Amino acid sequence: MRLLVLGGTEFVGRAVVEAALGRGWEVTVFHRGRHPAPSGARSLHGDRTAPGGLAALAADGTDWDAVVDTWSAAPRAVAGAARLLRGRARRYVYVSSRSVYAWPVPPGAAEDAPLVEGADADAGATEYARDKRGGELAAVGAFGAADSLLVRAGLILGPYENVGRLPWWLTRIARGGPVLAPGPRDLPLQYIDARDLADWLLGAVERELSGPYDLVSPPGHTTMGELLQACLEATGADAELRWTDPQVILDAGIEPWTELPVWVPPGGELYDGVHRSDVSRAVATGLVCRPAGETVADTWRWLTGIGGTAPQRPDRTRKGLDPEVEAKVLGGAGGVAGTTPREGSSDD
């Protein structure tokens, strides 16, 4: 199989390239040259946001079985690439997001849920949800519904993460001491390891799947307690998880999802939209999700291997809680729901 990845040097794109190379595929990576491509991939350089930025891609004489595009800014960049590659590739795979669904997303929503309005394939950058939906429209507009695959990913974790969620938790727990652990401990979570996303995506290309697929683990694949306990075990830190009632956290003005990454309090629209989606369509077509402990341990191994500081996308807000805010909540919270030492206990 001949695969073209637009991007392919960071996080999800890199996971796709490495997985394809592992399958023995011929992989070409079109990128700006800011980061090295994985060993074994052929590189073409260009900036798709600049005038003439696709020139190297236009001049290349290769045809591909599939194109994978992870773009998440102005939809017109997807439209330009997809129109250029129409007739030179058999299938266009666009890594989109579950953010394309209209808010609020009902619990148990699947691929037929209502979509955001106002998206345009030829638009400049607007806001994330419309941009991703515009990218979908661009892919389908150029390749048609039968030859395009829309991968609507949920929360993505794993090695090479450049958003700051799991790396922040690992770094915080590695620092040791009392850790504000947002409860409840048994709160079910949904996420996808970037490598599992890549494996499913490549399998979908081989099977010539088309249309939209929500791609995230089944609800309850892990819990907040299991995730943070895995961070304790991976880092070997002398840290103490202090499980704290959600209301105490909210009353302190702490922002779910950003200041305490991954976590959102149960029972609200945000939790329903992030951690209660129906992914039965993807599971029926071969989605397999590795254990949370493996994702956490591999991410820690990668993070320490690069010196302990994760890369950060400039177009994403920084994640994490100010240490002074954490200390204040832990020092005065009346809603602490119990602590978890590093060794864990029978109900972890």
N, C-alpha and C positions, 0 to 999 in steps of 0.2 A: 504494500500500500504506500502511496505517495501522499504525504500530508504537508500542508502549509499552515503554519501557526503565525498569526499576526500578533506580535508581542513575543511571548514565549520565553522571556528571560526572568520573570518574577512570578512568584506565588502560583496561581492557578495555571497560567500559561506554561510556566516551567514544569509543573507537575504533568501536564498533558504531553509536553515534549519528551520528558524523561520516560513516561509510560510508553509512548509510541516507539521510542528508540529501544526500549526493553522488549518490545514485540518484534523487533527487526524491521520496522518501517523506515522508509526514506523520509527524512524530515527536513524541511526548509523553514527557517525562522526569519521573518521580516520584522526588523526592529530598528530603533534609533541608535543603537550602539552604546548606550549608557551603561549597560550591564552585559557581561559575557554570556553568550548562548551556551546551553549545555553541550558538553563534549560529544561529538558525533553528529551534531546538526549542522546543516549548511546555512550560512547567514547571508541575507540581503539587507542592506541598510537604507533607511529612508524615514522621513517624518511625515506621516499621513496628514498632519494638520497644516503643513507648509505648502505653498504653491509648488507644484511639480514633485511633491514628496513621494509619490508612488512611481517615480520614473524607473527605479531599479526593478520594481515588480513588473512594470509594463514591458521592460526590455528583456526580461528573463523569458526563455523559451519553454520553460517547464509547464506541463499540465499536471494537475493534482486530482487525486481521488476525493479529497475533502479539504476544506479550509476551516480552521477554528479561529474564532475572533472573540476576544474577551473585552473589547472596548467598552468604556463606561462614561464617556463624556459626550461631546456633540454627535448626535446621530448621523450627521452628514458624512462623518469620517467612515462609518460603516457603509453608508450608501455608496461612497466613492470607491471603496475597495471592492464591494460586492458587484457593482456594475462593471468594474474593470475585469473581474475574474469570471464573470458569466461567460460560459463557453470554454473556459480553461480549467474548470473544476466541476466535479459531478455533484458535490454537496457542500452546503454552507452551514456550519454549526456556529451559532451565536450563543455565547455564555451570557445569559441574561440574569434576572433576579426575580425573586418573589415580590419584590417591591413594585412590580408592574401592576399588581392588583389594586383596585380601588379601595380606599380606606373608609371605614374599618373593614378588615378582612375577617369574615366570620370564622369561628372555630370549625375545623374540619374542612376548610375550603380546599378545593382541588383546581385543576387546570381550567375548569369552566366558570370560575368565579369572575365577576365583573372586573374590567381592566380600567386603568387610569385613562382619563380623557385628555385631549389636547396634544397628543404626541404626533410628531411629524418626522418622517424619514430624512428630510432635508434640512432639519432645524440645526441651529447652533446649540451650544450648551444651555440648558435651562435649569432643571433640577433632576436629581438622580432617577426618580421613578419614571418621569416622562422621557428622559434621555435613554434609559434602558428600553422602554417600550418603543421609542423611535428607532433604536437599533434593531429591534425585532422586525418592525415594519420595513426597514431597509433591506434586511436579509431576505425576507419573504418576497418583497417587491422585486428583487433582482433574480432570485432563484426559483420562486414559486413555492407554494405550500408543500408540494411533494418532495422537493429537493432541499428543503431547509429544516434544520433541527434547532429548536429553541430550548436551551437548558436553563430553566428558572431556578437558580440556586438559592438556598436559604443561607443561614449562617455558615461560613466556611472557616475551618481551623486547620492546623497542621504545619509541618515544616515549610519554611520560606514565607511565613505569614508577614505581610507588610502593612497590616491594618492596626495591630497593637492590642488584640484581645487576649488570646492565650499567652503570648509573650509577657504581657503585663502581669497576669496572674502568676506565672512562673517566677518572674523577677521579684514580685512582691513577696511571695512565699519563701523564696530563697533568702531574702533579707532577714527572715526569722522574726521572732517575737509574736505578740498577739496580732491576729489577722481578723479584720472584720469580714465575716463570712455571711453573705446574705441568704436568709432562709426563705422558705423552709428547706431543711436539709434534703428532703426527698422530692424537691421540685423537679418534675420531668423536663428534660431539655431536648431540643432538636438541633442538630448541626450536621455538616458533612465534612469529612476529611478531604482535603484537596486531591489526594491521591485516589480516594474512592470515587470522587467525581470524575477524575481523569479516566479511570478504568471503565466506569460505566459509559462515559462519552465515547471512548474508542470502540467499545463493544457495540454501541448504537450505530456508529459509522459503519462497522462491518455488517450489521444487520439492516442497514439502510432505513433506520427509523426516521420519522419526520414528525413535525408538529411540536407543540409545547409539552415539556415534562418538568414538573416540580422535582427538584433534586436536593433532598435533605434526608437525614435519617428518619425512620419512623418515630412517632411521638414516644418519649420515654426511653430512647436508646441509651441515655444515661441520665443522671440526676446532678443537681448542683453539688450535692455531697460527694458523689463518686468522682466528679471532675476535680474538685479541690483536693480530695484525698489522693487522687492520682498525682496532683502537683506536689504534694508533700512527699510522696514516695519517690517520685522522679528526682526531685532536688535533694532529698536527704536532709532537708533543713530542720533546724530546731525552731519550728514555728508552731503556733497554737491557733487552731481555727475557733473563733468565737462566733457561734451561730446566733444571728440577731434577727429579731422579728422584722418583717418588711415595713411595718408602720413606723417603727423607730427610725429606720433608714430614710424613709420618705419624709418624716417630720424633721429630720436633720437637713433637708434640702439636697440630699444626694441624688444625682441623676442616674436612674437605671440605664443599663445598656452602654453608657459612655463612661461614667465614673466607676461603675462596677460592671466591667465588660461581661457579656453573655447573659447576665442576670436581668430579668424583669419580674416585678411582683406578680404573683398569680391572680387570676380573676379579672383582669382588665383587657382592654382592646389590644394593647401592645403584646401582652403574653399570648393572646389568641392568635395574633398575626404572625408571631415569630416562632412559637413552640407548639402549635396545635394544628399543623397542616396535614392534609391527607396526601400521602405519597405512594398510594397503592399502585398507581400506574407505573412509576419507576421501579418499584419492587417487583412487579409482575414481569418487567423486562430485564431483570438481572441485577438490580442494585444490591450490593452487599456492603455493609458498613463495618469496619474493623472496631474492636473494643476501644473505649475511651482511653484506657490506660496506655494503649499502644500509640495513639495519637499524641498524648501528653508526653510520654517518654521520648518519642522520636523528635518532637518539637524542642524539648529541652536539650537533647543531644545536638541538634542542629544549632540551637541558640548559643550554647557554650562553645561550640566549634567555631563560631564566628566572633567570639570575644564577649558574648553576653548582651550585646545591644542589637535589637532587631531593626531591620530597615523600616522606614516609615514612608508611606505614600504621601506626597505633598497635598493631594486632594482629599485626604481623610483627616478628620479631627483626631487629636491625640486622646488616647483612652487612659483611664486610671484615676485613682482617688488621691487627693492631697494627704500626705501623712499626718498633718495637723488636724484635718477634719476627721480622719480615721481615729486618731488618738482621743479626740474629744468625744466622739460617739462611744467608743469603747470605755472611756472613763466615766461616762454619765448615763449610759443606756440602762433603763430599767427593763428592757425587753430582750435581754440576752437570753437565748434559748438553749444555752449549753455550749460546752467547748469540746473540741476533738483534738486530743494529743496526736502526735505524729504516728504513734503505733496504731491508732484507729480503735474501733470497738466493734462489737458484733453486729450493730445496726448500721454500720457505715456502708 
